Amino acid sequence: MLAPPLNQLLAEAARALAQVRAGRSLTDALDACPGGLRPGVQALSFAALRAQGRCDGLMRRLMHRKPPAWVDALLRVALTQLLPDAQAYASHTLVNQAVQAAKREAPAQANLVNAVLRRFLREGSTLLADVLTEPLARHEHPDWWVARLKQDWPAHWEALLTAAQTAPPMSLRVNARQGDARGYQTRLAADGLVSRQLGDRTPQGVVLESPCPVTRLPGFSDGAVSVQDGAAQRAAPLLVNGAGCLPPLAPGARVLDACAAPGGKTAHLLELGDWDLLALDADATRLRRVDDTLARLGLSAATQAVDARHVDQWWDGRPFDAILLDAPCSGSGINRRHPDVRWLRRPSDLPALQATQAALLDALWPRLKPGGRLLYATCSLFRGEGADQIAAFLQRHADARLQEVPGQTGHLLGLPDNAEAVPTDGFFYALLIRSES
């Protein structure tokens, strides 16, 4: 199959980036991208978002006034590919293709696009040196985000910013009902895909040497495997048996997944045992993805589109043996996988998110049997959504105790010193046990 023309990829990436800059998530923006273009468009969009700080500075120096949104985005996508750390395309080819995209989409702006990009080819080194005197350009994260990381992780903040600029690996979770990691590696190798196992803490986990479309994964459509980061793969074993630190849940145990979409952790739980599982999510559209995921994997659970805080709308009065609360959060731990998050979030979002997390904890805790377990999870690096949130919860609930699982609970930063065979996303896990009395 022939690769799509670069000018077409640039045009679609500009369309997606313009939507992100208007406040839409990149995931939603890419949903409108034609399927055959999506991998290339996603790569260009990710690169532009990881370079937004530098592009902000360059655009201020290259432009006297802000151009229309799509043209502004096109220039940013193209400038990103002209930066010294890109070099995926020959510079003159890139400029010519960007101009072709402009001639088709915004012909009145084509000369402007040509002039701006050619000026950068002439003066780029000087302009970039000046831009890099600005903290936003050096860090490629908003100032408030950097300040929060410095406060929470004074010894690690620079490493966390660096890690966020790297492309994440493609990690897989082998369906335990159909096989094991080693056996699936054999299937991958037969299809020419090189892989290795993630590590002891994620026994069903495999990571590919190079990402590929899921359609290339052997048995994907038949439920043999799912795409899931290594950090997220820890949730189900923690809830089922505390990663070996708790008695395992009994077959038929009543389990709640309170914020289930898109369904990866729901499915993993069901791959590990036969539970009476209820999956809730406040977003009906996203909940359909849970149903689709379970159908592909040959699994089943009751699902309901409802906010878990509104207990009277969904609870039948029967307590749960185990609850998974993968709470809404800033997404700061999946920043490398979703580089739009850092630019879409505002510092004012955090208090509201933390209030929602606390409300969910307080609403769900009484629905747990005495002796039951609740796993609180966030894909966040911020202590306010992790350790501080749980410390406050324990102050409010005398019947709760924290079960530590060394190397598995607490803040997992995703850096090499606490990751598996490859760095994972950033996560926080707290395993809470309700006292018998």
TADA-V647761 format. One record per residue. N is the residue number from 1. RES is the residue in one letter. PHI is phi in whole degrees, 0 to 359 (* if undefined). PSI is psi as a letter, one per 40 degrees, with the letter a starting at -180 (* if undefined). Layout:
N:RES:PHI:PSI + N:RES:PHI:PSI
//
This chain:
1:M:*:h + 2:L:289:i + 3:A:291:i + 4:P:297:i + 5:P:300:i + 6:L:300:d + 7:N:297:d + 8:Q:290:d + 9:L:297:d + 10:L:298:d + 11:A:296:d + 12:E:289:d + 13:A:296:d + 14:A:296:d + 15:R:297:d + 16:A:294:d + 17:L:296:d + 18:A:299:d + 19:Q:291:d + 20:V:297:d + 21:R:292:e + 22:A:269:e + 23:G:112:e + 24:R:269:i + 25:S:290:i + 26:L:295:d + 27:T:303:d + 28:D:293:d + 29:A:296:d + 30:L:285:e + 31:D:299:d + 32:A:272:e + 33:C:282:h + 34:P:307:h + 35:G:307:d + 36:G:292:e + 37:L:267:e + 38:R:303:d + 39:P:303:d + 40:G:292:d + 41:V:294:d + 42:Q:297:d + 43:A:298:d + 44:L:294:d + 45:S:293:d + 46:F:301:d + 47:A:299:d + 48:A:294:d + 49:L:288:d + 50:R:287:e + 51:A:246:e + 52:Q:297:d + 53:G:298:d + 54:R:293:d + 55:C:296:d + 56:D:304:d + 57:G:294:d + 58:L:294:d + 59:M:296:d + 60:R:296:d + 61:R:273:d + 62:L:265:e + 63:M:239:h + 64:H:276:d + 65:R:217:i + 66:K:288:h + 67:P:281:i + 68:P:305:i + 69:A:305:d + 70:W:293:d + 71:V:293:d + 72:D:304:d + 73:A:293:d + 74:L:300:d + 75:L:299:d + 76:R:293:d + 77:V:299:d + 78:A:291:d + 79:L:300:d + 80:T:303:d + 81:Q:284:e + 82:L:262:e + 83:L:292:i + 84:P:302:d + 85:D:272:e + 86:A:258:c + 87:Q:57:f + 88:A:282:d + 89:Y:232:i + 90:A:299:h + 91:S:299:d + 92:H:290:d + 93:T:297:d + 94:L:300:d + 95:V:298:d + 96:N:299:d + 97:Q:289:d + 98:A:296:d + 99:V:294:d + 100:Q:299:d + 101:A:298:d + 102:A:293:d + 103:K:300:d + 104:R:279:d + 105:E:264:d + 106:A:212:g + 107:P:304:d + 108:A:292:e + 109:Q:255:e + 110:A:298:d + 111:N:296:d + 112:L:297:d + 113:V:301:d + 114:N:299:d + 115:A:294:d + 116:V:295:d + 117:L:290:d + 118:R:289:d + 119:R:294:d + 120:F:296:d + 121:L:300:d + 122:R:281:d + 123:E:244:e + 124:G:304:d + 125:S:299:d + 126:T:293:d + 127:L:297:d + 128:L:292:d + 129:A:300:d + 130:D:291:d + 131:V:300:d + 132:L:287:e + 133:T:283:e + 134:E:267:h + 135:P:304:d + 136:L:300:d + 137:A:286:d + 138:R:290:d + 139:H:270:d + 140:E:56:f + 141:H:214:i + 142:P:303:i + 143:D:301:d + 144:W:294:d + 145:W:294:d + 146:V:298:d + 147:A:298:d + 148:R:293:d + 149:L:295:d + 150:K:299:d + 151:Q:291:d + 152:D:280:d + 153:W:225:g + 154:P:301:d + 155:A:269:e + 156:H:234:e + 157:W:300:d + 158:E:292:d + 159:A:295:d + 160:L:293:d + 161:L:295:d + 162:T:296:d + 163:A:299:d + 164:A:292:e + 165:Q:267:e + 166:T:261:i + 167:A:286:h + 168:P:287:i + 169:P:285:i + 170:M:263:h + 171:S:260:i + 172:L:238:i + 173:R:243:h + 174:V:282:h + 175:N:295:h + 176:A:296:e + 177:R:282:e + 178:Q:242:e + 179:G:170:a + 180:D:235:i + 181:A:297:d + 182:R:297:d + 183:G:296:d + 184:Y:289:d + 185:Q:300:d + 186:T:298:d + 187:R:294:d + 188:L:298:d + 189:A:299:d + 190:A:296:d + 191:D:263:e + 192:G:78:f + 193:L:253:h + 194:V:273:h + 195:S:213:i + 196:R:213:i + 197:Q:283:i + 198:L:290:d + 199:G:151:i + 200:D:297:d + 201:R:281:e + 202:T:228:g + 203:P:296:d + 204:Q:264:e + 205:G:267:h + 206:V:225:i + 207:V:240:h + 208:L:276:i + 209:E:295:d + 210:S:225:h + 211:P:300:i + 212:C:210:i + 213:P:298:i + 214:V:298:d + 215:T:296:e + 216:R:274:e + 217:L:284:h + 218:P:299:h + 219:G:77:e + 220:F:299:d + 221:S:294:d + 222:D:265:e + 223:G:85:e + 224:A:288:d + 225:V:204:i + 226:S:227:i + 227:V:270:h + 228:Q:200:h + 229:D:297:i + 230:G:300:d + 231:A:294:d + 232:A:292:d + 233:Q:290:e + 234:R:279:e + 235:A:298:d + 236:A:299:d + 237:P:298:d + 238:L:296:d + 239:L:286:d + 240:V:291:d + 241:N:211:f + 242:G:60:f + 243:A:51:f + 244:G:94:e + 245:C:262:e + 246:L:228:i + 247:P:299:i + 248:P:292:i + 249:L:300:i + 250:A:283:i + 251:P:307:h + 252:G:84:e + 253:A:304:i + 254:R:273:h + 255:V:235:h + 256:L:244:h + 257:D:252:h + 258:A:280:d + 259:C:224:g + 260:A:277:d + 261:A:297:i + 262:P:273:e + 263:G:111:e + 264:G:298:d + 265:K:286:d + 266:T:303:d + 267:A:297:d + 268:H:299:d + 269:L:303:d + 270:L:288:d + 271:E:292:d + 272:L:267:e + 273:G:177:i + 274:D:263:g + 275:W:246:i + 276:D:270:g + 277:L:252:h + 278:L:247:h + 279:A:247:h + 280:L:246:i + 281:D:202:i + 282:A:288:d + 283:D:258:h + 284:A:297:d + 285:T:296:d + 286:R:291:d + 287:L:296:d + 288:R:298:d + 289:R:293:d + 290:V:297:d + 291:D:300:d + 292:D:296:d + 293:T:298:d + 294:L:296:d + 295:A:297:d + 296:R:297:d + 297:L:272:e + 298:G:71:f + 299:L:243:i + 300:S:216:i + 301:A:203:i + 302:A:284:h + 303:T:235:i + 304:Q:211:h + 305:A:274:h + 306:V:198:i + 307:D:285:h + 308:A:299:d + 309:R:292:d + 310:H:271:g + 311:V:302:d + 312:D:295:e + 313:Q:271:e + 314:W:219:d + 315:W:275:h + 316:D:265:e + 317:G:93:e + 318:R:267:h + 319:P:288:i + 320:F:256:i + 321:D:284:d + 322:A:208:i + 323:I:227:h + 324:L:256:h + 325:L:244:g + 326:D:269:g + 327:A:283:i + 328:P:304:h + 329:C:207:a + 330:S:292:d + 331:G:76:e + 332:S:296:d + 333:G:279:e + 334:I:251:f + 335:N:299:d + 336:R:290:d + 337:R:275:d + 338:H:226:g + 339:P:291:e + 340:D:286:d + 341:V:302:d + 342:R:298:d + 343:W:268:d + 344:L:275:d + 345:R:290:i + 346:R:235:i + 347:P:301:d + 348:S:289:e + 349:D:289:d + 350:L:295:d + 351:P:301:d + 352:A:294:d + 353:L:296:d + 354:Q:294:d + 355:A:294:d + 356:T:296:d + 357:Q:300:d + 358:A:296:d + 359:A:295:d + 360:L:295:d + 361:L:302:d + 362:D:292:d + 363:A:287:d + 364:L:273:d + 365:W:305:d + 366:P:292:e + 367:R:273:e + 368:L:265:h + 369:K:297:i + 370:P:305:h + 371:G:86:e + 372:G:282:i + 373:R:230:i + 374:L:234:h + 375:L:256:h + 376:Y:264:h + 377:A:223:i + 378:T:219:i + 379:C:267:g + 380:S:230:i + 381:L:266:e + 382:F:278:h + 383:R:297:d + 384:G:298:d + 385:E:259:e + 386:G:229:b + 387:A:302:d + 388:D:292:d + 389:Q:299:d + 390:I:287:d + 391:A:300:d + 392:A:293:d + 393:F:299:d + 394:L:295:d + 395:Q:292:d + 396:R:277:d + 397:H:233:h + 398:A:291:e + 399:D:269:e + 400:A:247:h + 401:R:229:i + 402:L:265:h + 403:Q:264:h + 404:E:281:h + 405:V:233:h + 406:P:308:h + 407:G:79:e + 408:Q:240:d + 409:T:250:i + 410:G:87:a + 411:H:278:h + 412:L:257:h + 413:L:280:e + 414:G:80:e + 415:L:268:i + 416:P:305:d + 417:D:284:e + 418:N:223:f + 419:A:256:i + 420:E:276:a + 421:A:297:d + 422:V:228:i + 423:P:300:h + 424:T:258:i + 425:D:293:i + 426:G:277:h + 427:F:216:i + 428:F:230:h + 429:Y:232:h + 430:A:226:h + 431:L:259:h + 432:L:251:h + 433:I:246:h + 434:R:272:h + 435:S:295:i + 436:E:288:d + 437:S:278:*
//
